[in-house]
Amino acid sequence: MLKGFKSFLMQGELIVIAVGLVVALGFSTLIKSFTDSVVTPLVNALAGGGAAGKGISWTVNGQQIQLGTFIGAVIYFFILMAVIYFVIVVPYRSYMARHGTAVFGEPPPTTTCPRCLSSDLPVDASRCKHCTSELAAPAGG
């Protein structure tokens, strides 16, 4: 059992995923600091907040709702996703393409079975993999 677990942990793809996760967490911390220290104060300043922490916000039943903080979190999310895409996904896709493996690409085209309405069938399939009914021949073939 331990031998199987060790081989699972030592798979190349799992190592790549783990390294990508660690890099993403590092970027997450960096970008979170940027949005908390720069973006949120700028958003609050643009909203006319005089004192620190008094930007776009209002109070309901004694609870302060901070819209500026939320806008900062949305900006944080988009910056983080852009960084992950351009620093991790694009180079990884390029690396895997050089090795003959397509990742993060468009899924292959599919068709729908007229009998059971399953929509995940390859276009060139002759039988439905769910109900085994005959499918029409692909157009142009």
Long-range contacts (C-beta under 8 A, 24 or more apart in sequence): 16-92, 20-88, 20-92, 23-87, 23-88, 24-80, 24-84, 24-88, 27-80, 27-83, 27-84, 27-87, 28-80, 31-76, 31-79, 31-80, 31-83, 32-76, 34-76, 34-79, 35-72, 35-73, 35-75, 35-76, 35-79, 36-72, 39-72, 39-75, 39-76, 40-68, 40-69, 40-71, 40-72, 43-68, 43-71, 43-72, 44-68, 111-135
